[in-house]
């Protein structure tokens, strides 16, 4: 029989000596957990070793960005200057600014949801079914009443008429309180007064609006900006999500005594977060996220954060307690010391825990052995997607991938893609050689200026009286030996070669522009060049410089925006309330380049088409309401707030027409056409009695008018030597 003080094994997880079935079962269970943890930790070590070369590249890029020389950089004793010209920082920030301007320079986030060209399962165009009973009215088949309006529908036995709602009434939401939706019929209606809608397009724009609102409320923009910065600096950015997050909504309710009581409400929302490239370890055999069988996310947590995991879903509280009892296990990596500005002590990370978050595949047999519940249809030889958290050799959480369909909740996007590696190439790496050469010539120029800018003396001590001070200052007097020929003190001036060094510096600065694709004039270089003297020349240069950034934005479209939009779409379809009515045949489109860069072109084309259809012969063939809606949508305006429906447009046209008629027949128009008689010089009345207006001819402009003849009203002159009176 084993002693009560049985010695624990090296792993503190299972006993060396056990007795009985219960003890054997505990040993078997713990050994299986060790095997499961061993598989995960073995994969982590493989991913960690495969990333060492990339870590060296990132450290070099970080040093160039910060303006620091690496610990392996050696200087000659003759080199006095340690200057570092931070051109890399300028280029990285310029690239980051361009990415932020393209992604967030608009009011709309560049993820678009569009209906497919030929929607399946949902109608492209539908209209109100005038033959079906209206919702909310219990009746039998409808009958058309002999009313003046043929679209007034009555129902047998109800004793009243029920008018079909117009398009404006439906859009204003007068029928939103009905128990069921209005009956719609697929296809285009021939009656312009019947309500017509596009279900596929409405579902797509409803989903797009929902995704934009979710990203904004979860502060997703700031997380994506952090990833964009690492993409420009290191070449790769990582975004995690969307995943479930319980958000607390602040809410106050009035009590019976009139006071307000704070009653917060927790709602489930999607959330994304930025993951540093230093904490992300992908499958070493993959070149993109779609090829990854597994990924690791390394967390550094303190005791409070470890305890907080026990309040998260599916975390084992007993395992977390055992992990805390075993103590901290965090070991800082070599690159962490170089990333810190201050000199940390040796106990850095001594109170921290290293927690590995694993997303990937595992054999179903191992999953069942550690207690995961799987369907009976899953064979032991099958692979399943799981999420596991491991710390101190203990499994803190192990669940089947909760997303449908299964996906890795990480999005990795390169600045410049390397087709043979998972990690991309950043701005700092592209100009690494130019940065080194610029630093070398800058140091040489400064050392030469220090030497050539000061005077060096050649002193013949045999010609001077001994014991004198060699200090040089204005008015200094040296005593020399009598009768010794030659000059005792000679001043030497070394040649200045700093101009040649700075010429090479400027040349490699231009090469840095070529290597990064970011010209210096695009981020504020001073000085006027030949082609930047005119606005047209500057516009041409900036247009050519934008070609490189368009390629980068296309990488964002393919590797970040489109996968992120699809993940949000799938999350909403899986977890969001079905009452939102966002089902449909939809597809996600990343609109980083197609929308933000071509938005102005689309708006101009719609404006030109609008000018074309003003021709009265073409106007009847164009759906003006649809054209104005698309024009407002391209200008990022809400068409529902600005554009009237056809019925409201007809009413407004009638009102405007009545106003125009009133202006033509108003008092001003009448007074302008009637002038008193006797004003022949500026107007008058024609012999037929017609009012001639201010011109005398009815033309409306001041002129000579028609001259009255002798004997006519308004005539004055001399007849027969006497002066006429015009009477």
C-alpha positions as CSV (number, residue, x, y, z in Angstrom):
1,X,0.0,0.0,0.0
2,X,1.3,3.4,-0.9
3,X,2.4,5.8,1.8
4,X,0.2,8.9,2.3
5,X,3.1,11.1,1.5
6,X,3.5,9.6,-2.0
7,X,6.1,11.6,-3.9
8,X,4.7,13.5,-6.8
9,X,6.2,13.1,-10.3
10,X,8.3,15.7,-12.0
11,X,5.3,17.2,-13.7
12,X,3.2,17.3,-10.5
13,X,0.4,15.8,-12.5
14,X,0.1,12.1,-11.7
15,X,1.3,9.8,-8.9
16,X,4.2,7.5,-9.3
17,X,2.4,4.8,-7.3
18,X,-1.4,4.2,-7.4
19,X,-3.7,1.6,-6.1
20,X,-7.2,0.6,-7.2
21,X,-9.2,1.4,-10.3
22,X,-9.8,5.0,-9.3
23,X,-6.0,5.7,-9.1
24,X,-5.4,4.0,-12.4
25,X,-8.1,6.0,-14.1
26,X,-6.5,9.3,-12.8
27,X,-3.1,8.2,-14.0
28,X,-4.5,7.4,-17.5
29,X,-6.4,10.6,-17.7
30,X,-3.5,12.8,-16.8
31,X,-1.1,10.9,-19.1
32,X,-3.5,11.5,-22.0
33,X,-3.6,15.2,-21.2
34,X,0.1,15.2,-21.2
35,X,0.1,13.6,-24.6
36,X,-2.4,16.2,-25.9
37,X,-0.3,19.1,-24.5
38,X,2.8,17.5,-25.9
39,X,1.4,17.5,-29.4
40,X,0.5,21.2,-29.1
41,X,3.8,22.3,-27.6
42,X,5.7,20.3,-30.2
43,X,3.9,22.2,-33.0
44,X,4.6,25.4,-31.2
45,X,8.3,24.7,-31.1
46,X,8.3,24.0,-34.9
47,X,6.5,27.2,-35.7
48,X,8.9,29.1,-33.4
49,X,12.0,27.8,-35.0
50,X,10.7,28.4,-38.5
51,X,10.3,32.1,-37.6
52,X,13.8,32.9,-36.4
53,X,15.0,34.3,-39.8
54,X,12.0,36.5,-40.0
55,X,12.6,37.8,-36.5
56,X,16.1,39.0,-37.5
57,X,14.6,40.9,-40.5
58,X,12.0,42.5,-38.2
59,X,14.7,43.6,-35.7
60,X,16.7,45.2,-38.4
61,X,13.6,47.0,-39.7
62,X,12.8,48.2,-36.1
63,X,16.3,49.5,-35.6
64,X,16.3,51.4,-38.8
65,X,12.9,52.9,-37.9
66,X,14.0,53.9,-34.5
67,X,17.4,55.2,-35.7
68,X,19.5,52.8,-33.6
69,X,22.4,50.7,-34.5
70,X,22.2,47.0,-33.8
71,X,24.3,45.3,-31.2
72,X,26.3,43.6,-34.0
73,X,27.3,46.9,-35.6
74,X,31.0,47.7,-35.1
75,X,32.7,51.0,-35.6
76,X,36.4,51.8,-36.2
77,X,38.3,53.7,-33.5
78,X,38.9,56.5,-35.9
79,X,35.1,57.0,-36.4
80,X,33.9,59.6,-34.0
81,X,30.4,60.3,-35.3
82,X,27.5,57.9,-34.5
83,X,24.9,59.8,-36.4
84,X,21.9,57.9,-37.8
85,X,19.7,59.7,-40.4
86,X,16.2,58.3,-39.9
87,X,15.0,58.3,-43.5
88,X,13.4,54.9,-42.9
89,X,11.1,56.5,-40.3
90,X,9.9,59.1,-42.8
91,X,9.2,56.5,-45.5
92,X,7.4,54.1,-43.1
93,X,5.2,56.9,-41.8
94,X,4.4,58.1,-45.3
95,X,3.4,54.6,-46.3
96,X,1.3,54.2,-43.2
97,X,-0.4,57.6,-43.8
98,X,-1.3,56.6,-47.4
99,X,-2.8,53.3,-46.2
100,X,-4.8,55.1,-43.5
101,X,-6.0,57.7,-45.9
102,X,-7.2,55.1,-48.4
103,X,-8.9,52.9,-45.8
104,X,-10.3,55.5,-43.4
105,X,-10.3,58.6,-45.6
106,X,-14.0,58.1,-46.4
107,X,-17.1,58.0,-44.2
108,X,-17.7,54.4,-45.1
109,X,-15.5,51.5,-44.2
110,X,-14.2,49.8,-47.4
111,X,-16.1,46.5,-47.0
112,X,-19.0,46.2,-49.3
113,X,-21.8,43.7,-49.5
114,X,-23.4,43.3,-52.9
115,X,-26.0,41.0,-54.3
116,X,-24.8,38.5,-56.9
117,X,-25.4,39.1,-60.6
118,X,-28.1,36.4,-60.7
119,X,-29.5,36.1,-57.1
120,X,-30.6,32.6,-56.1
121,X,-33.2,32.0,-53.4
122,X,-34.3,35.7,-53.4
123,X,-35.9,37.8,-56.1
124,X,-33.9,40.5,-57.8
125,X,-37.1,42.6,-58.4
126,X,-40.5,42.3,-56.7
127,X,-43.7,44.3,-56.4
128,X,-46.7,44.5,-54.2
129,X,-49.2,41.7,-55.0
130,X,-52.5,43.6,-55.4
131,X,-54.5,40.4,-55.5
132,X,-53.4,39.1,-52.1
133,X,-55.1,40.1,-48.9
134,X,-53.3,42.8,-46.9
135,X,-51.5,41.6,-43.7
136,X,-53.2,42.2,-40.4
137,X,-56.8,41.7,-41.9
138,X,-58.5,38.4,-41.4
139,X,-60.6,37.8,-44.5
140,X,-61.0,35.5,-47.5
141,X,-60.1,36.1,-51.1
142,X,-60.1,39.8,-52.1
143,X,-62.5,41.3,-54.5
144,X,-62.2,44.6,-56.5
145,X,-64.9,47.1,-55.6
146,X,-66.4,49.2,-58.3
147,X,-64.8,52.4,-57.1
148,X,-63.3,55.2,-59.0
149,X,-59.9,53.9,-58.1
150,X,-59.5,50.5,-59.6
151,X,-56.8,49.8,-57.0
152,X,-59.2,50.0,-54.0
153,X,-59.6,46.4,-52.8
154,X,-62.5,45.3,-50.5
155,X,-62.9,42.0,-48.8
156,X,-66.0,39.8,-48.6
157,X,-67.8,40.3,-45.4
158,X,-65.7,43.1,-43.9
159,X,-68.1,45.9,-44.8
160,X,-65.4,48.3,-45.7
161,X,-62.8,49.0,-48.3
162,X,-59.1,48.5,-47.8
163,X,-57.0,50.6,-50.0
164,X,-53.7,49.2,-51.3
165,X,-50.8,51.1,-49.8
166,X,-48.9,53.4,-52.1
167,X,-45.1,53.3,-52.5
168,X,-44.7,56.5,-50.4
169,X,-46.8,55.0,-47.6
170,X,-44.7,51.8,-47.5
171,X,-41.4,53.7,-47.6
172,X,-42.6,56.0,-44.8
173,X,-43.1,53.0,-42.5
174,X,-46.9,53.3,-42.1
175,X,-47.3,49.6,-42.4
176,X,-44.3,48.5,-40.3
177,X,-46.5,47.6,-37.3
178,X,-48.3,44.9,-39.1
179,X,-47.9,41.3,-38.0
180,X,-46.6,40.1,-41.3
181,X,-44.8,41.7,-44.2
182,X,-46.6,43.0,-47.2
183,X,-47.3,40.4,-49.9
184,X,-44.8,40.7,-52.6
185,X,-44.7,39.1,-56.0
186,X,-41.6,38.4,-58.0
187,X,-41.0,40.4,-61.2
188,X,-41.4,43.9,-62.5
189,X,-44.8,45.5,-62.4
190,X,-46.3,47.4,-65.3
191,X,-48.2,49.8,-63.1
192,X,-46.0,52.7,-61.9
193,X,-48.3,53.3,-58.9
194,X,-47.7,49.9,-57.4
195,X,-44.9,49.6,-54.8
196,X,-41.8,47.9,-56.3
197,X,-38.7,46.8,-54.5
198,X,-35.4,45.0,-55.0
199,X,-35.1,42.4,-52.1
200,X,-31.6,41.2,-53.0
201,X,-30.2,44.7,-53.1
202,X,-32.0,45.8,-49.9
203,X,-30.7,42.7,-48.1
204,X,-27.1,43.4,-49.2
205,X,-27.2,47.1,-48.2
206,X,-28.8,46.1,-44.8
207,X,-26.0,43.7,-44.1
208,X,-23.4,46.2,-45.2
209,X,-24.8,48.9,-42.9
210,X,-24.9,46.4,-40.0
211,X,-21.2,45.4,-40.5
212,X,-20.1,49.0,-40.6
213,X,-22.0,49.7,-37.4
214,X,-20.4,46.7,-35.7
215,X,-16.9,47.7,-36.7
216,X,-17.4,51.3,-35.5
217,X,-19.0,50.4,-32.2
218,X,-16.3,47.8,-31.3
219,X,-13.5,50.4,-32.1
220,X,-12.3,48.1,-34.9
221,X,-10.8,51.1,-36.8
222,X,-8.1,51.7,-34.2
223,X,-7.2,48.0,-34.1
224,X,-6.9,47.9,-37.9
225,X,-4.7,51.0,-37.8
226,X,-2.3,49.3,-35.5
227,X,-2.1,46.4,-37.9
228,X,-1.6,48.7,-40.9
229,X,1.4,50.3,-39.1
230,X,3.1,46.9,-38.5
231,X,2.4,46.0,-42.1
232,X,4.2,49.1,-43.3
233,X,7.1,48.6,-40.9
234,X,7.6,44.8,-40.8
235,X,5.7,43.7,-43.9
236,X,2.8,41.9,-42.3
237,X,-0.2,42.9,-40.2
238,X,-2.4,40.6,-38.1
239,X,-6.1,41.1,-37.2
240,X,-8.0,38.7,-35.0
241,X,-11.8,38.2,-35.2
242,X,-14.6,38.7,-35.3
243,X,-15.3,36.8,-32.1
244,X,-18.0,36.9,-29.5
245,X,-17.7,39.7,-27.0
246,X,-20.2,40.6,-24.2
247,X,-20.6,44.3,-24.4
248,X,-22.1,46.2,-21.4
249,X,-24.7,48.8,-22.4
250,X,-25.3,51.5,-19.8
251,X,-29.0,51.7,-19.0
252,X,-31.1,53.5,-16.3
253,X,-34.7,52.6,-15.5
254,X,-37.1,54.7,-13.5
255,X,-38.4,53.2,-10.3
256,X,-41.8,53.7,-8.6
257,X,-40.6,56.5,-6.4
258,X,-39.4,58.5,-9.5
259,X,-35.7,57.9,-9.1
260,X,-33.5,56.2,-11.7
261,X,-31.8,52.9,-11.1
262,X,-28.7,51.7,-13.0
263,X,-29.4,48.4,-14.7
264,X,-26.7,47.6,-17.2
265,X,-27.5,45.1,-20.0
266,X,-25.0,42.8,-21.6
267,X,-25.3,42.1,-25.3
268,X,-23.3,39.8,-27.6
269,X,-21.5,41.7,-30.3
270,X,-18.6,40.9,-32.8
271,X,-15.2,42.3,-32.0
272,X,-11.8,42.4,-33.7
273,X,-8.4,43.0,-32.1
274,X,-4.9,43.7,-33.3
275,X,-2.3,40.9,-32.8
276,X,1.3,41.9,-32.8
277,X,3.5,40.0,-35.3
278,X,5.8,39.1,-32.5
279,X,3.1,37.1,-30.8
280,X,1.8,35.2,-33.9
281,X,3.2,31.8,-34.9
282,X,1.7,30.3,-38.1
283,X,2.1,26.9,-39.6
284,X,5.7,26.8,-41.0
285,X,4.5,25.0,-44.1
286,X,2.0,27.6,-45.1
287,X,2.4,30.7,-47.3
288,X,-1.0,32.3,-46.4
289,X,-3.8,31.9,-43.9
290,X,-5.8,29.6,-46.2
291,X,-3.0,27.0,-46.2
292,X,-2.5,27.1,-42.4
293,X,-3.4,23.9,-40.5
294,X,-2.9,25.7,-37.2
295,X,-1.7,29.0,-35.7
296,X,-0.5,30.0,-32.3
297,X,-1.2,33.2,-30.4
298,X,1.2,33.8,-27.5
299,X,-0.1,35.7,-24.5
300,X,1.8,37.2,-21.7
301,X,-0.5,37.4,-18.6
302,X,-0.3,38.3,-15.0
303,X,-2.1,36.5,-12.2
304,X,-5.2,38.8,-12.4
305,X,-5.5,38.1,-16.1
306,X,-5.2,34.3,-15.5
307,X,-7.9,34.5,-12.9
308,X,-10.2,36.5,-15.3
309,X,-10.1,33.6,-17.7
310,X,-12.2,31.5,-15.3
311,X,-15.1,33.8,-16.0
312,X,-14.8,33.2,-19.7
313,X,-16.9,30.4,-21.4
314,X,-15.6,26.8,-21.3
315,X,-12.5,27.5,-19.3
316,X,-11.7,24.9,-16.6
317,X,-11.6,26.6,-13.2
318,X,-9.7,23.8,-11.6
319,X,-7.1,23.8,-14.3
320,X,-6.6,27.6,-13.8
321,X,-6.2,27.1,-10.1
322,X,-3.6,24.4,-10.6
323,X,-1.8,26.7,-13.1
324,X,-1.6,29.5,-10.6
325,X,-0.3,27.1,-7.9
326,X,2.6,26.0,-10.2
327,X,3.8,29.6,-10.5
328,X,4.9,31.9,-13.3
329,X,6.6,30.3,-16.3
330,X,7.2,33.2,-18.7
331,X,10.6,33.3,-20.3
332,X,11.4,36.4,-22.3
333,X,12.7,35.9,-25.8
334,X,15.9,37.4,-27.1
335,X,14.1,39.9,-29.4
336,X,12.1,41.3,-26.5
337,X,15.1,42.8,-24.8
338,X,16.0,44.7,-28.0
339,X,12.4,46.0,-28.5
340,X,12.5,47.7,-25.1
341,X,14.0,51.2,-24.8
342,X,15.0,50.9,-21.2
343,X,17.4,48.4,-19.7
344,X,15.2,45.8,-17.9
345,X,16.4,43.9,-14.9
346,X,17.1,40.2,-14.9
347,X,13.7,39.5,-13.2
348,X,11.8,40.9,-16.2
349,X,8.8,38.7,-16.7
350,X,9.4,36.8,-13.5
351,X,5.7,37.2,-12.4
352,X,4.2,36.6,-15.8
353,X,2.6,33.5,-17.3
354,X,3.0,32.3,-20.9
355,X,-0.3,31.2,-22.3
356,X,-0.6,29.6,-25.7
357,X,-3.8,29.9,-27.7
358,X,-4.0,27.2,-30.3
359,X,-6.4,27.2,-33.3
360,X,-6.1,24.3,-35.7
361,X,-6.7,20.6,-36.3
362,X,-6.3,17.7,-34.0
363,X,-7.1,14.0,-34.3
364,X,-10.6,13.2,-33.1
365,X,-9.2,10.3,-31.0
366,X,-7.1,12.7,-28.9
367,X,-10.0,15.1,-28.5
368,X,-12.3,12.4,-27.2
369,X,-9.6,11.1,-24.8
370,X,-9.3,14.5,-23.0
371,X,-13.1,14.7,-22.6
372,X,-14.3,16.8,-25.6
373,X,-17.8,15.9,-26.7
374,X,-18.0,15.0,-30.4
375,X,-20.7,13.7,-32.6
376,X,-20.9,10.0,-33.2
377,X,-20.6,10.5,-36.9
378,X,-17.0,11.7,-36.4
379,X,-14.6,8.8,-36.7
380,X,-11.5,8.6,-34.4
381,X,-9.2,9.0,-37.5
382,X,-10.9,12.2,-38.6
383,X,-9.5,15.6,-38.0
384,X,-11.5,18.3,-36.2
385,X,-11.0,22.0,-35.7
386,X,-10.4,23.0,-32.1
387,X,-9.4,25.9,-29.9
388,X,-7.2,25.1,-26.9
389,X,-5.5,27.2,-24.3
390,X,-2.4,25.7,-22.6
391,X,-0.3,27.1,-19.7
392,X,2.3,25.3,-17.6
393,X,1.6,22.1,-19.4
394,X,-2.1,22.2,-18.4
395,X,-5.1,22.5,-20.7
396,X,-7.1,25.5,-19.6
397,X,-9.7,25.3,-22.4
398,X,-10.4,22.8,-25.2
399,X,-13.5,23.2,-27.4
400,X,-14.5,22.5,-31.0
401,X,-14.1,25.5,-33.3
402,X,-17.4,27.4,-32.6
403,X,-17.6,29.1,-35.9
404,X,-19.7,27.8,-38.8
405,X,-18.2,27.1,-41.2
406,X,-15.0,26.4,-39.4
407,X,-12.3,29.0,-39.9
408,X,-9.2,30.3,-38.2
409,X,-10.2,33.7,-36.7
410,X,-7.0,35.5,-37.9
411,X,-6.4,37.6,-40.9
412,X,-2.8,38.1,-42.0
413,X,-2.1,40.6,-44.8
414,X,1.3,41.6,-46.4
415,X,2.4,45.1,-47.4
416,X,4.4,43.6,-50.3
417,X,3.8,39.9,-50.8
418,X,6.5,37.3,-50.9
419,X,5.0,34.4,-52.8
420,X,7.3,31.8,-51.1
421,X,6.9,32.9,-47.5
422,X,4.0,33.6,-45.1
423,X,5.4,36.9,-44.0
424,X,5.6,39.9,-46.4
425,X,8.2,42.6,-47.0
426,X,7.9,46.1,-45.5
427,X,9.1,49.5,-46.4
428,X,12.1,49.4,-43.9
429,X,13.4,46.2,-45.4
430,X,13.2,47.4,-49.0
431,X,15.4,50.4,-48.2
432,X,17.8,48.7,-45.7
433,X,20.9,48.9,-47.9
434,X,20.2,52.6,-48.9
435,X,19.8,53.4,-45.2
436,X,23.1,51.9,-44.3
437,X,25.0,53.7,-47.1
438,X,23.3,57.0,-46.2
439,X,24.4,56.6,-42.6
440,X,28.0,55.7,-43.7
441,X,28.3,58.8,-45.9
442,X,26.7,61.0,-43.3
443,X,29.2,59.8,-40.7
444,X,32.1,60.4,-43.1
445,X,30.9,63.9,-43.9
446,X,30.6,64.9,-40.3
447,X,34.0,63.4,-39.4
448,X,35.6,65.2,-42.3
449,X,33.9,68.5,-41.4
450,X,35.3,68.1,-37.8
451,X,38.8,67.6,-39.2
452,X,38.8,70.2,-42.0
453,X,36.8,72.8,-39.9
454,X,39.6,73.1,-37.3
455,X,43.2,74.0,-37.7
456,X,46.0,71.5,-37.0
457,X,49.4,72.8,-36.0
458,X,52.9,71.5,-36.8
459,X,55.3,72.7,-34.1
460,X,59.1,72.6,-34.2
461,X,59.9,72.4,-30.5
462,X,63.7,72.7,-31.1
463,X,63.1,76.3,-32.3
464,X,61.1,77.2,-29.2
465,X,62.2,78.0,-25.7
466,X,61.5,75.0,-23.5
467,X,58.9,74.9,-20.9
468,X,56.3,76.9,-22.8
469,X,52.5,76.0,-22.8
470,X,51.2,74.8,-26.1
471,X,47.7,76.2,-25.5
472,X,46.5,78.3,-28.4
473,X,44.4,81.4,-28.0
474,X,44.2,84.9,-29.6
475,X,47.2,87.0,-28.7
476,X,49.3,84.0,-27.7
477,X,53.1,84.7,-27.8
478,X,55.6,81.9,-28.3
479,X,59.3,82.5,-27.4
480,X,61.8,80.9,-29.8
481,X,65.5,80.1,-29.7
482,X,67.8,82.7,-31.2
483,X,69.6,81.8,-34.4
484,X,67.4,78.7,-35.2
485,X,66.4,78.9,-38.8
486,X,62.9,78.1,-40.1
487,X,59.3,78.7,-38.9
488,X,58.6,77.1,-35.5
489,X,54.7,76.8,-35.8
490,X,52.9,75.9,-39.0
491,X,49.1,75.7,-39.5
492,X,47.8,72.8,-41.5
493,X,44.3,72.7,-43.1
494,X,42.9,69.4,-44.4
495,X,40.7,69.3,-47.6
496,X,36.9,69.3,-47.2
497,X,35.3,66.3,-48.9
498,X,31.9,66.6,-47.3
499,X,30.3,67.8,-50.5
500,X,31.2,64.6,-52.3
501,X,29.9,62.6,-49.3
502,X,26.6,64.5,-49.4
503,X,26.2,64.0,-53.1
504,X,26.4,60.2,-52.5
505,X,23.9,60.7,-49.7
506,X,21.5,62.4,-52.0
507,X,22.0,59.8,-54.7
508,X,21.1,56.9,-52.3
509,X,18.2,58.9,-51.0
510,X,16.8,58.9,-54.5
511,X,17.5,55.1,-54.7
512,X,15.4,54.8,-51.5
513,X,12.6,56.5,-53.3
514,X,12.9,53.9,-56.1
515,X,13.1,51.0,-53.7
516,X,10.1,51.9,-51.7
517,X,8.0,53.5,-54.4
518,X,7.3,56.5,-52.2
519,X,8.9,59.6,-53.8
520,X,10.2,62.3,-51.4
521,X,8.0,65.0,-52.9
522,X,4.9,63.0,-51.9
523,X,5.7,63.5,-48.2
524,X,6.9,67.1,-48.2
525,X,10.5,67.2,-49.5
526,X,11.7,70.8,-49.8
527,X,13.1,72.3,-52.9
528,X,11.7,72.8,-56.4
529,X,12.4,70.3,-59.1
530,X,11.9,70.7,-62.8
531,X,8.6,68.8,-63.1
532,X,7.1,70.2,-59.9
533,X,7.2,73.8,-61.0
534,X,3.7,73.5,-62.5
535,X,0.5,72.1,-61.1
536,X,0.0,69.8,-64.1
537,X,3.6,68.4,-63.7
538,X,3.1,67.8,-60.0
539,X,-0.3,66.1,-60.6
540,X,1.4,63.8,-63.2
541,X,4.1,62.8,-60.7
542,X,1.7,62.1,-57.9
543,X,-0.5,60.0,-60.2
544,X,2.5,57.9,-61.2
545,X,3.5,57.5,-57.5
546,X,0.1,56.2,-56.6
547,X,0.6,53.1,-58.7
548,X,2.7,51.5,-56.0
549,X,0.2,52.2,-53.3
550,X,-2.6,50.7,-55.4
551,X,-0.7,47.4,-55.4
552,X,-0.5,47.5,-51.6
553,X,-4.2,48.4,-51.3
554,X,-5.0,45.4,-53.6
555,X,-3.2,43.2,-51.1
556,X,-5.3,44.6,-48.3
557,X,-8.4,43.8,-50.4
558,X,-7.4,40.2,-51.0
559,X,-6.0,39.3,-47.6
560,X,-7.7,41.6,-45.1
561,X,-10.9,43.3,-46.2
562,X,-12.6,40.5,-48.1
563,X,-11.8,37.8,-45.6
564,X,-12.8,40.1,-42.7
565,X,-16.1,41.0,-44.5
566,X,-16.8,37.3,-45.0
567,X,-16.1,36.6,-41.4
568,X,-18.5,39.3,-40.2
569,X,-21.1,38.1,-42.7
570,X,-20.8,34.5,-41.3
571,X,-20.9,35.7,-37.7
572,X,-24.1,37.7,-38.3
573,X,-25.7,34.8,-40.0
574,X,-24.8,32.4,-37.2
575,X,-25.2,34.6,-34.0
576,X,-27.3,37.6,-35.0
577,X,-31.1,37.7,-34.5
578,X,-33.0,36.4,-37.5
579,X,-35.5,39.2,-37.2
580,X,-33.1,41.5,-39.0
581,X,-34.1,39.9,-42.3
582,X,-30.6,39.9,-43.8
583,X,-30.8,36.7,-45.7
584,X,-30.2,36.6,-49.4
585,X,-27.8,35.6,-52.1
586,X,-25.0,38.0,-51.2
587,X,-21.3,38.3,-51.8
588,X,-18.6,40.2,-50.0
589,X,-16.5,42.7,-52.0
590,X,-13.5,44.5,-50.7
591,X,-13.9,48.0,-51.9
592,X,-10.5,49.4,-51.0
593,X,-9.5,50.0,-54.6
594,X,-12.7,49.5,-56.6
595,X,-14.7,51.9,-54.4
596,X,-12.4,54.4,-52.8
597,X,-10.1,55.0,-55.8
598,X,-12.8,54.7,-58.5
599,X,-15.6,56.3,-56.6
600,X,-14.9,59.7,-58.2
601,X,-14.9,58.1,-61.7
602,X,-18.2,56.4,-61.0
603,X,-19.7,59.6,-59.7
604,X,-18.5,61.5,-62.8
605,X,-20.0,58.9,-65.2
606,X,-23.3,59.0,-63.4
607,X,-23.3,62.8,-63.6
608,X,-22.5,62.7,-67.4
609,X,-25.3,60.1,-67.9
610,X,-27.7,62.3,-66.0
611,X,-26.9,65.2,-68.3
612,X,-27.4,63.0,-71.3
613,X,-30.9,61.8,-70.3
614,X,-32.1,65.4,-70.0
615,X,-32.9,65.1,-73.7
616,X,-36.7,64.9,-73.9
617,X,-36.4,62.1,-76.5
618,X,-34.3,59.9,-74.1
619,X,-35.8,60.8,-70.7
620,X,-38.9,58.4,-71.0
621,X,-36.6,55.4,-71.4
622,X,-34.6,56.0,-68.2
623,X,-35.5,55.1,-64.6
624,X,-34.7,58.6,-63.1
625,X,-35.4,57.6,-59.5
626,X,-32.9,54.7,-59.8
627,X,-30.3,56.9,-61.5
628,X,-30.5,59.5,-58.7
629,X,-30.4,56.8,-56.0
630,X,-27.1,55.4,-57.5
631,X,-25.7,58.9,-57.9
632,X,-26.4,59.7,-54.2
633,X,-25.0,56.3,-53.1
634,X,-21.7,56.9,-55.0
635,X,-21.4,60.3,-53.3
636,X,-21.9,58.6,-49.9
637,X,-25.3,60.3,-49.3
638,X,-28.4,58.5,-48.0
639,X,-30.8,58.4,-50.9
640,X,-33.8,57.6,-48.6
641,X,-33.4,61.0,-47.0
642,X,-32.8,63.1,-50.1
643,X,-34.8,61.5,-53.0
644,X,-38.5,61.4,-53.3
645,X,-40.4,58.4,-54.5
646,X,-42.3,58.7,-57.9
647,X,-45.5,59.7,-56.2
648,X,-43.9,62.4,-54.1
649,X,-41.9,63.5,-57.1
650,X,-45.1,63.9,-59.2
651,X,-46.7,65.9,-56.3
652,X,-43.6,68.2,-56.1
653,X,-43.6,68.7,-59.8
654,X,-47.2,69.8,-59.7
655,X,-46.5,72.2,-56.9
656,X,-43.5,73.7,-58.7
657,X,-45.5,74.0,-61.9
658,X,-48.2,75.9,-60.1
659,X,-45.6,78.2,-58.6
660,X,-44.2,78.9,-62.1
661,X,-47.6,79.7,-63.4
662,X,-48.2,82.0,-60.5
663,X,-45.0,83.9,-61.3
664,X,-45.9,84.3,-65.0
665,X,-49.4,85.7,-64.2
666,X,-48.6,87.6,-61.0
667,X,-49.0,91.3,-60.3
668,X,-45.4,92.0,-61.4
669,X,-45.9,90.4,-64.8
670,X,-49.2,92.3,-65.3
671,X,-47.8,95.7,-64.2
672,X,-44.8,95.2,-66.5
673,X,-47.0,94.8,-69.6
674,X,-49.2,97.8,-69.1
675,X,-47.9,101.3,-69.5
676,X,-49.8,104.6,-69.5
677,X,-50.4,106.3,-72.8
678,X,-48.4,109.3,-73.9
679,X,-45.0,107.6,-73.5
680,X,-44.1,107.4,-77.1
681,X,-40.4,107.8,-76.5
682,X,-40.1,104.6,-74.5
683,X,-43.3,102.7,-75.3
684,X,-47.0,103.1,-75.7
685,X,-50.0,101.6,-77.4
686,X,-50.0,100.5,-81.0
687,X,-52.6,101.9,-83.4
688,X,-54.5,98.6,-83.0
689,X,-54.7,99.2,-79.2
690,X,-52.0,96.7,-78.3
691,X,-49.7,97.5,-75.4
692,X,-46.2,97.9,-76.7
693,X,-44.5,97.6,-73.3
694,X,-41.4,99.5,-72.2
695,X,-39.9,99.2,-75.7
696,X,-43.0,100.3,-77.6
697,X,-42.8,97.1,-79.5
698,X,-43.7,94.6,-76.7
699,X,-40.1,93.3,-76.6
700,X,-39.3,94.0,-73.0
701,X,-36.1,96.1,-73.5
702,X,-35.8,99.8,-73.4
703,X,-35.6,101.1,-77.0
704,X,-36.8,103.9,-79.4
705,X,-40.3,102.5,-79.7
706,X,-42.7,103.1,-82.5
707,X,-42.9,106.8,-83.5
708,X,-46.5,108.2,-83.3
709,X,-47.8,109.7,-86.6
710,X,-49.5,113.1,-86.9
711,X,-52.9,113.1,-85.4
712,X,-52.3,110.1,-83.3
713,X,-52.3,110.0,-79.5
714,X,-48.9,111.0,-78.1
715,X,-47.8,112.9,-81.2
716,X,-46.1,116.3,-80.6
717,X,-44.5,118.5,-83.3
718,X,-44.9,121.4,-85.6
719,X,-47.7,121.2,-88.2
720,X,-48.0,124.1,-90.6
721,X,-45.8,126.4,-88.4
722,X,-47.8,125.7,-85.3
723,X,-46.8,123.4,-82.4
724,X,-49.0,120.4,-82.0
725,X,-50.3,119.4,-78.6
726,X,-50.7,115.7,-79.4
727,X,-54.4,115.9,-78.8
